Structure formats: C-alpha cells, structure tokens
Amino acid sequence: MNNFIFNTPTKVYFGKDSEKNLGKLIKEYGFKKVLFHYGKNSIKKIGLYDFVIKELNDNEIDFIELGGVEANPKLSLVEQGVALAKKEQIDFILAVGGGSVIDSAKSIAKGYYTDESPWLFNTGERKAEKSLPVGVILTIAAAGSEMSNSCVITNDYLNDKRGFSSELNRPLFAICNPEFTYSVSKYQTACGIVDIMMHTLERVLSYDNGYNPLTDNLAFGLIKAVLETGKTAYMNPTDYDARATLMWASSLSHNGLTACGRDYIMPVHQMEHALSGIYDSISHGAGLAILWPSWAAKAASINPLPFAKLGYYSFGISKNMSIEDASKTAIQMMKNYFKEIGMPTTLTEVNVTKESLEEIANLYTFNRTRTIDDIFLLDYDSCLEILNDCYE
C-alpha cells in the first residue's frame, strides 16, 4: 500500500428533508451575499428553485442568480459568472444541480480571485491559490463533484474539455436528498450509473500498487452495490433506497476513498473528455460506456488480474475460472450491463463520424505531445486504435 493523504472536508447532509435548514445553514456561516447557480428547468419542475428562493428570502440572505448551466459546463458561462460575482461582491456560491452545475460553480469560485481566464487552471498554466466557498444541493447521482477535488470545464471557444484537481475544489457542504433524483430520466440515470462506477473502476483497475485488500474490497463492493441498485433505480425511479445508494456511491466513488494507497490516472476519462469536447451532445457517462470496454480489453491482455478481481468480487464469477477467462468475462458482463440500462456501446450510436477519430485522438494527446502511461502507454496511436475498435 502506498502512502496517501485522505481529505474529506465537505460536510454532508444526507437523506429526506436534508434541505430544510438551508437558509439557517448559510446564515450560520455568516455569508453576506450568495450567487445562486443552477441549470435550466429541472430544478423548477421539481419545486426546488422556489424552495431555495424562499429559504434565502425568509432568512434575509442577499443573493443574485445565474442559471443556464448545460451538460459539459461551458467556459463562456463561467466567465459571465466570474464577472457577475466580482461586480456584486458575492462571498459564497450555492450550486443547485448535478456535476455540471457544481463544476461551473467551482470554476467561478477560482476565477473570482484572478484577473486571468479560469481556463488556465484547467490547462495547468496557473495554480489555484484561493477560492470562494461553494455549497451544493445535489439533484443527480453521477459525477461525485459534491465531494471531489475535481473541476471539469469545456472551453466552448476551442471545443476542448479538461479537468483539474485541487483541494480548493472540495465544496464546503453538500445537501443530498435522494428524492430530488426521482425525476431524472432513465437515460441520465444510466449515464450517472456509468460515471459512478467508472470513478472507482479507473482507480482500482490501474497498474499494480501492491497489496491493498481494504481499498480493493471497498472499491469492488461499491461497484457491486451500484450494479445491483442501478437497475432498480433505472426500472423504478422512485425507489428511495436504490436512489439513496446511488447518491451516496456517487460521493464516495470520487472523494478519494476508493483510491487510498493506490496510484491512478483515469485514462478513459481523459479520452472521453476529448470525445465530448468535440461532440458536445454526448453525455459523459455515455461516452465512458462506449470507450471503457475497448480500453479494458487491451489493458486486460497485459494485466488481467485487476479485471479478474472485478469479475470475482463485483459480478460473482467463480474463482475456479482462470484469471484470463475471468477478466474477459467481467469485461463482457460490464458491457452487457451498459446495454441493459440503455447505454450506447459504439461510436456510431452517438453519430460520431469515422473521419473525426483522428481529431479526437489529436485532442486527447494535446496535438501528439501527451501520453498517459498506465497499464499500457496510451498515446496517439493506441488512442486511435481504441477509437476505431469502438466504432465497429
């Protein structure tokens, strides 16, 4: 087991009615002016928008609004948010929505303290030194941004999507009421299921980090729980226990818990960022569902043991099966699962053209200047190989 630092400063208010003391909570922190940040119509349809407005007004908390966050949150809206926050001198951001809204809020929070573009944090050209505090009301179980140190933004001027990690990205608090996810569509529920699992899969299915049974068991146990309850939530959107399990798994899968003592890179996420950076209509989870099986097959041909463990501990494959056969079976079972919950598993299903594959590989490798060395070297050629395999 490698050395690690485990930091989870986000205070989580989980369960039914956990939002009821929102105004009181913000007031106790002493914030004077809030930026209420959200997406488009979903929080209005479930009555959450009106609730937040009432809570802020009833507690005499000054606030301004900025809605309009889209899937794959855009730099252009972040820039509007930074300008608005500076003009109004806000001291706290309340993000109400899913991962896109939260990441947009995180980017605004860093941009508040710089005169340069917040995009420079995502490219690594600048390091965030200070941030406005961000609080969250979560409405979809997926990205895990409510507890993570990650912030992913799409530069809509360049069609480039990148993330950066910083402990400053972790929200101050997260209100997680699973009932808010009842209205999430089957498709987006499925996208969330994939994203949750991939955050842990890409941590545990990495190069060998030695003996680490506790973290492995936490990781494979989380995946098993998501496999089981994901189908229930997909078929019965108002099953509270299933929705609650997915919501809590979302947080734990990306807050660092399932990586303690382990090094990881998350290469499939990096490929998907390039894919949905160019094809903005592709949901992140759908892109991951397409890319992961082909990446996994190549990785398992080199190091089958982690994938065999996935089969043994998450899918219940018999340990009498060889490591090689178990790894292949686990990958196929995962791909079948994606299909069962309505996820695409080929690039043709999401209207990606064959001609654009080189462009995607080029964006992933930063014009052939970047490689990711995990189980195997993921460079331009191997990325293009995986993309072609996904196209069939």
ZILIN-V489732 format. One record per residue. N is the residue number from 1. PSI is psi in whole degrees, -180 to 180 (none if undefined). NEAR is the number of other ideal C-beta (glycine too) atoms within 8 Angstrom. Layout:
BEGIN
<<N	PSI	NEAR> <N	PSI	NEAR>>
END
This chain:
BEGIN
<<1	129	8> <2	160	8> <3	151	3> <4	162	8> <5	126	3> <6	114	7> <7	118	8> <8	74	9> <9	-13	7> <10	125	12> <11	124	7> <12	128	10> <13	104	12> <14	136	9> <15	-177	9> <16	138	7> <17	14	6> <18	-16	10> <19	-8	11> <20	-28	5> <21	28	7> <22	-54	12> <23	-44	11> <24	-41	8> <25	-49	11> <26	-41	15> <27	-39	10> <28	-30	6> <29	-18	9> <30	17	5> <31	143	11> <32	-35	5> <33	129	13> <34	139	15> <35	113	18> <36	108	13> <37	132	17> <38	-178	14> <39	-117	13> <40	-95	8> <41	-13	6> <42	-42	10> <43	-21	13> <44	-37	9> <45	-34	7> <46	5	10> <47	3	7> <48	-34	13> <49	-51	10> <50	-37	8> <51	-46	10> <52	-45	14> <53	-44	9> <54	-43	8> <55	-43	10> <56	-44	13> <57	-44	8> <58	-28	7> <59	11	10> <60	45	5> <61	121	12> <62	139	6> <63	161	10> <64	160	10> <65	148	8> <66	104	12> <67	-172	8> <68	8	7> <69	134	13> <70	166	10> <71	146	7> <72	72	11> <73	140	15> <74	143	11> <75	-37	14> <76	-39	8> <77	-36	13> <78	-44	15> <79	-40	11> <80	-42	9> <81	-41	16> <82	-47	12> <83	-42	8> <84	-43	11> <85	-40	15> <86	-43	8> <87	-42	6> <88	-5	9> <89	52	7> <90	156	12> <91	8	9> <92	143	14> <93	126	15> <94	111	16> <95	118	16> <96	107	14> <97	-151	16> <98	-158	12> <99	-36	13> <100	-45	14> <101	-43	15> <102	-44	17> <103	-38	15> <104	-43	17> <105	-41	16> <106	-41	15> <107	-41	17> <108	-41	17> <109	-35	13> <110	-39	17> <111	-24	14> <112	-30	12> <113	22	8> <114	153	9> <115	-2	2> <116	174	6> <117	134	7> <118	-16	16> <119	-27	9> <120	-23	10> <121	-39	14> <122	-30	14> <123	-11	7> <124	5	6> <125	-22	4> <126	150	8> <127	130	5> <128	131	11> <129	-17	5> <130	154	6> <131	145	13> <132	148	12> <133	145	12> <134	133	15> <135	155	15> <136	138	15> <137	114	16> <138	136	16> <139	1	13> <140	137	12> <141	111	12> <142	-80	14> <143	-25	15> <144	10	16> <145	-17	15> <146	-18	14> <147	-2	14> <148	168	12> <149	17	10> <150	152	11> <151	114	15> <152	126	12> <153	145	17> <154	123	14> <155	100	13> <156	-4	9> <157	-29	5> <158	-4	5> <159	47	9> <160	130	8> <161	124	12> <162	154	11> <163	159	11> <164	153	11> <165	138	7> <166	141	12> <167	-21	7> <168	-15	11> <169	-14	14> <170	127	11> <171	156	15> <172	-45	9> <173	160	11> <174	123	15> <175	119	12> <176	94	14> <177	109	13> <178	-23	14> <179	-25	8> <180	-14	11> <181	-1	14> <182	-35	10> <183	-2	8> <184	133	10> <185	161	5> <186	-42	9> <187	-47	8> <188	-31	11> <189	-45	16> <190	-42	14> <191	-41	15> <192	-42	16> <193	-46	15> <194	-47	14> <195	-44	16> <196	-50	16> <197	-39	12> <198	-33	13> <199	-35	13> <200	-41	13> <201	-43	11> <202	-11	14> <203	-44	13> <204	-27	16> <205	58	11> <206	-174	13> <207	159	7> <208	124	6> <209	18	10> <210	-166	6> <211	117	4> <212	61	10> <213	-33	6> <214	-51	6> <215	-40	14> <216	-45	11> <217	-38	9> <218	-44	10> <219	-53	12> <220	-29	13> <221	-40	10> <222	-45	13> <223	-43	13> <224	-44	11> <225	-39	10> <226	-40	15> <227	-42	12> <228	-51	8> <229	-21	12> <230	-45	14> <231	-38	10> <232	-47	10> <233	-35	15> <234	-42	12> <235	-31	5> <236	87	7> <237	-20	11> <238	18	6> <239	106	9> <240	-46	9> <241	-38	7> <242	-45	12> <243	-38	16> <244	-41	11> <245	-44	11> <246	-41	19> <247	-43	14> <248	-38	10> <249	-37	13> <250	-45	17> <251	-47	14> <252	-28	12> <253	-23	15> <254	12	13> <255	2	11> <256	-14	11> <257	-44	10> <258	13	14> <259	4	11> <260	125	9> <261	12	10> <262	138	14> <263	146	7> <264	163	9> <265	-30	10> <266	60	9> <267	-33	11> <268	-37	12> <269	-40	11> <270	-42	12> <271	-42	16> <272	-34	12> <273	-40	13> <274	-41	13> <275	-54	14> <276	-12	15> <277	-37	15> <278	-43	11> <279	86	11> <280	-21	11> <281	-12	5> <282	120	11> <283	147	10> <284	-48	15> <285	-39	15> <286	-42	13> <287	-41	13> <288	-40	14> <289	-33	13> <290	-45	15> <291	-36	14> <292	-47	12> <293	-40	12> <294	-42	10> <295	-44	12> <296	-40	12> <297	-42	11> <298	-42	12> <299	-41	13> <300	-26	12> <301	-20	6> <302	-43	8> <303	88	10> <304	-19	13> <305	-49	9> <306	-35	12> <307	-33	17> <308	-41	15> <309	-39	11> <310	-43	17> <311	-46	15> <312	-47	11> <313	-27	11> <314	-37	12> <315	-9	13> <316	25	4> <317	141	12> <318	137	4> <319	-5	6> <320	-18	3> <321	141	10> <322	158	5> <323	-44	8> <324	-46	8> <325	-37	8> <326	-38	16> <327	-44	16> <328	-41	12> <329	-42	12> <330	-42	15> <331	-43	13> <332	-38	9> <333	-38	11> <334	-43	13> <335	-41	10> <336	-39	8> <337	-44	9> <338	-44	12> <339	-40	9> <340	-28	7> <341	20	13> <342	19	8> <343	145	13> <344	151	8> <345	7	10> <346	154	9> <347	-27	10> <348	-30	7> <349	-23	8> <350	20	12> <351	34	7> <352	131	12> <353	149	5> <354	-35	5> <355	-21	5> <356	-5	10> <357	-39	13> <358	-37	8> <359	-41	8> <360	-46	15> <361	-36	13> <362	-41	10> <363	-41	12> <364	-41	13> <365	9	13> <366	56	7> <367	46	5> <368	28	8> <369	-6	5> <370	140	7> <371	154	7> <372	120	9> <373	100	7> <374	-119	11> <375	-35	8> <376	164	9> <377	114	7> <378	95	12> <379	-168	9> <380	-47	10> <381	-45	6> <382	-33	11> <383	-44	14> <384	-36	11> <385	-45	9> <386	-43	13> <387	-42	13> <388	-38	9> <389	-36	9> <390	-21	11> <391	-26	11> <392	none	5>>
END
